[in-house]
Amino acid sequence: MSTIAWIILLILLIPAIGLLLWVILAASFVRVPTGNLGLLIVHGRATETTLPPGLHFVFALRRRMVVMYPAVEMTYRARGGAEAADQTALENTGPAVSLFLGDRTSVTLSYTVRFRLLPDQLRFVHERYGPGGIFGMVRDRSTQVVSSALGRTEITVDDLFGPSRDASQQAISSELAEVLDADGLELSRFLFGTSELGRTGEVIQAISRARHELEQERVDAATRLARAANDLELEDSKATTGEAAWRYRETDLWRELIARRETLNIGLQSMARGPVPGTSSTTPPVPGQTEQQR
């Protein structure tokens, strides 16, 4: 080949080689968005390489892809009434757990589980559950732990109230953390929600209301005794004090009138509807009143 031919060949090859290198290098850079972890997949198999958020160089001359997983906390809420709008990549809602306590009390319990992926266990999570199976696994594990912990014979309904509730919550949190750690997840927090006790809850509320109503009756009894004593004192001295002595009762009289408004409304509605069937609508005659006056 002549020199001119070599020069022309180089002029054509150098840009082509440069363009090829540019394409390869551009395809070798992988950007992991903020709040995500990237798991490197080579030839369809997961590797131990976990890519943190940022720009990474992964040589493109091999069949590789990067699967994204959340790097931030995810939340699973067991509360019932899950809607499609409640299901997101970071938050999922499932049914509340119905179980029996150790004393055979039926309860429907809501709770919240906050967790995050362990970066060094990302390959294990991918091969066992995948991106779409994490919340299902958390639901099953949490249901199992909560039902087992609250179903022990020493657990009673009192353990869902007051300081015992905090102790039960902490015990379940510790046990659930160990279970999730074996599945490649780190438990951030476990929180109890509402507890539906059915008929037992109604009995508990009735007992609580009765205690407070009894205390209210004691206070009202003391008030009524003081009022009766004042009325008796005024009755003895009304000849000298006149009407001014009774003005302090004006507020009480208005309060009693407002308290009886429901009874008054019922009476007015009955009058508006007319007489009860089978009764006369005429006003009974007053003794001593003539027919014309009626």
C-alpha positions in Angstrom: 0.0 0.0 0.0 1.1 3.5 -0.7 1.7 6.1 1.9 -1.4 8.0 0.8 -3.5 4.9 1.3 -2.2 4.4 4.8 -2.9 8.0 5.6 -6.5 7.7 4.3 -7.0 4.5 6.3 -5.8 6.0 9.5 -8.0 9.1 8.9 -11.0 6.7 8.7 -10.0 4.3 11.5 -9.0 6.7 14.2 -12.4 8.5 14.4 -14.2 5.1 14.2 -12.0 3.6 17.0 -12.6 6.8 19.1 -16.3 6.6 18.5 -16.4 2.9 19.5 -14.4 3.7 22.7 -16.7 6.5 23.5 -19.8 4.3 23.2 -18.2 1.6 25.4 -17.1 4.0 28.0 -20.5 5.8 28.0 -22.3 2.4 28.5 -19.9 1.5 31.3 -21.0 4.2 33.6 -24.0 3.4 35.8 -25.8 5.9 38.0 -27.5 4.7 41.1 -30.2 7.3 42.2 -30.1 8.8 45.7 -32.0 6.6 48.2 -31.3 3.4 46.3 -28.8 0.5 46.3 -27.8 -1.2 43.0 -27.2 -5.0 42.9 -24.9 -6.0 40.0 -26.2 -8.9 37.9 -23.8 -10.6 35.5 -25.0 -13.1 32.9 -28.3 -13.4 34.8 -26.7 -14.2 38.2 -26.5 -11.9 41.2 -23.0 -10.9 42.4 -21.7 -9.8 45.8 -21.2 -6.3 44.4 -23.6 -3.7 45.9 -23.4 -0.2 44.4 -24.2 2.7 46.7 -25.9 5.9 45.4 -23.7 7.8 42.8 -21.9 7.2 39.5 -20.0 3.9 39.0 -17.9 2.4 36.3 -18.9 -1.1 35.3 -17.2 -2.3 32.1 -19.8 -2.8 29.4 -18.2 -5.7 27.5 -20.2 -8.3 29.3 -23.8 -9.0 29.8 -24.6 -7.1 33.0 -27.5 -5.2 34.5 -28.1 -3.4 37.8 -31.3 -4.1 39.9 -32.4 -1.2 42.2 -33.4 -1.7 45.8 -34.4 1.0 48.4 -31.6 2.1 50.6 -33.9 4.1 53.0 -36.3 2.8 55.6 -39.4 1.0 54.4 -42.7 0.7 56.4 -45.2 -2.1 56.7 -48.4 -1.3 58.5 -50.8 -3.9 59.7 -54.0 -2.0 60.1 -56.7 -3.5 57.8 -58.6 -1.7 55.1 -55.7 -1.6 52.7 -56.3 0.4 49.6 -54.3 0.4 46.3 -53.2 3.9 47.0 -51.5 2.7 50.2 -49.1 0.4 48.4 -45.9 2.2 47.4 -42.3 1.2 46.9 -41.5 2.3 50.5 -44.8 1.7 52.3 -47.2 -1.2 52.3 -50.4 -1.9 54.2 -51.8 -5.2 55.2 -54.6 -6.6 57.4 -54.6 -6.3 61.2 -53.7 -9.5 63.0 -56.5 -11.4 64.8 -55.2 -13.6 67.6 -55.9 -15.0 71.1 -53.9 -13.8 74.1 -52.6 -16.2 76.7 -55.8 -15.8 78.8 -57.9 -16.7 75.7 -59.0 -13.1 75.1 -59.6 -12.4 71.4 -57.9 -9.3 70.0 -57.4 -7.7 66.6 -54.1 -5.9 66.8 -52.6 -3.2 64.5 -48.9 -2.5 64.4 -46.1 -0.8 62.4 -42.8 -2.3 61.3 -40.0 0.0 60.1 -37.0 -1.7 58.5 -34.2 -1.4 55.9 -32.1 -3.6 53.8 -28.6 -4.7 54.9 -26.3 -3.9 51.9 -24.0 -6.9 52.5 -27.1 -9.2 52.4 -28.6 -7.7 49.2 -27.7 -10.8 47.1 -29.4 -13.1 49.6 -32.5 -11.0 49.6 -32.5 -10.8 45.8 -32.1 -14.5 45.3 -34.7 -15.4 47.9 -37.4 -12.8 47.7 -36.6 -10.3 45.0 -37.8 -6.6 44.9 -41.5 -7.6 45.0 -41.4 -10.1 47.8 -39.9 -8.1 50.7 -43.2 -6.7 52.1 -44.8 -10.2 51.9 -41.9 -11.7 53.9 -42.1 -8.9 56.5 -45.9 -9.5 56.8 -45.5 -13.2 57.4 -42.6 -12.9 59.8 -44.2 -10.1 61.9 -47.5 -12.0 62.0 -45.8 -15.1 63.2 -43.8 -13.3 65.9 -46.7 -11.2 67.2 -49.1 -14.2 67.4 -46.5 -16.3 69.1 -45.3 -13.7 71.6 -48.8 -12.6 72.7 -50.2 -16.1 72.8 -47.9 -17.3 75.6 -49.8 -18.4 78.7 -48.4 -15.6 80.9 -49.8 -12.9 78.6 -53.2 -11.4 79.6 -55.3 -8.5 78.4 -53.6 -6.3 81.0 -50.4 -6.6 79.1 -51.9 -4.4 76.4 -52.3 -1.4 78.7 -49.9 0.9 80.6 -46.3 0.0 81.3 -47.0 -3.6 80.5 -47.8 -2.6 76.9 -44.4 -1.0 76.5 -42.7 -4.1 77.9 -44.6 -6.3 75.5 -43.8 -4.1 72.6 -40.1 -4.1 73.5 -40.1 -7.9 73.8 -41.7 -8.4 70.4 -39.3 -5.8 68.9 -36.3 -7.7 70.1 -37.6 -11.1 68.9 -38.6 -9.7 65.5 -35.2 -8.0 65.0 -33.5 -11.4 65.3 -35.9 -13.0 62.8 -35.6 -10.2 60.2 -31.8 -10.1 60.6 -31.7 -13.7 59.4 -33.6 -12.6 56.3 -31.2 -9.8 55.5 -33.2 -6.9 57.0 -32.5 -4.6 59.9 -35.4 -3.7 62.1 -35.6 0.0 62.8 -38.7 0.2 65.0 -41.7 -1.8 66.0 -44.8 0.0 67.3 -48.2 -1.2 68.5 -51.3 0.4 67.1 -54.9 0.1 68.1 -56.2 -3.0 69.9 -59.8 -4.1 69.2 -61.0 -6.3 72.1 -64.6 -6.8 71.0 -67.0 -7.5 73.9 -64.0 -7.6 76.4 -63.2 -4.0 75.3 -66.8 -2.9 76.0 -66.6 -4.4 79.5 -63.3 -2.6 80.2 -64.7 0.7 79.0 -67.9 0.2 81.0 -65.8 -0.4 84.2 -63.7 2.7 83.5 -66.7 4.9 82.8 -68.4 3.6 86.0 -65.4 4.6 88.1 -65.5 8.1 86.7 -69.2 8.4 86.9 -69.1 7.4 90.6 -66.6 10.2 91.2 -68.9 12.6 89.4 -71.8 11.6 91.5 -69.8 12.2 94.6 -68.9 15.7 93.4 -72.5 16.4 92.4 -73.8 15.2 95.8 -71.6 17.6 97.6 -72.8 20.4 95.3 -76.4 19.5 95.9 -75.9 19.5 99.7 -74.3 22.9 99.6 -77.1 24.3 97.5 -79.8 22.8 99.7 -78.1 24.4 102.8 -78.0 27.8 101.0 -81.6 27.5 100.0 -82.6 26.6 103.5 -80.7 29.6 104.8 -82.4 31.9 102.3 -85.8 30.5 103.1 -85.3 31.6 106.7 -84.1 35.1 105.7 -86.2 35.9 102.6 -88.5 38.1 104.5 -85.7 40.6 105.1 -83.5 40.2 102.0 -86.2 40.1 99.3 -85.7 39.0 95.7 -82.1 40.0 95.6 -81.1 37.0 97.7 -82.3 34.6 95.0 -80.3 36.1 92.0 -77.4 33.8 92.7 -79.6 30.9 91.6 -80.2 32.5 88.1 -77.2 30.8 86.6 -78.2 27.4 88.0 -81.8 27.8 86.7 -80.5 28.6 83.2 -78.2 25.5 83.3 -81.1 23.3 84.4 -83.2 24.7 81.6 -80.5 23.9 79.0 -80.0 20.4 80.4 -83.7 19.7 79.9 -83.8 21.0 76.3 -83.9 17.5 74.8 -87.0 16.7 76.9 -88.6 20.0 75.9 -87.9 19.3 72.2 -89.5 15.9 72.4 -92.6 17.5 74.0 -92.8 20.2 71.3 -92.5 17.6 68.6 -95.2 15.5 70.1 -97.5 18.6 70.3 -96.7 19.4 66.6 -97.7 15.9 65.5 -101.1 16.2 67.2 -102.8 14.0 69.8 -102.0 10.4 70.3 -104.6 8.1 68.5 -107.4 7.2 70.8 -107.2 10.4 72.8 -109.2 13.6 72.6 -107.5 16.8 71.3 -109.7 19.1 73.3 -108.4 20.7 76.4 -110.0 19.4 79.6 -112.4 21.8 81.2 -111.3 23.8 84.1 -113.6 23.6 87.2 -115.6 26.8 87.5 -115.2 27.9 83.8 -118.3 28.6 81.7 -118.9 27.2 78.2 -118.4 30.7 76.7 -115.1 31.1 78.5 -113.9 27.8 77.1 
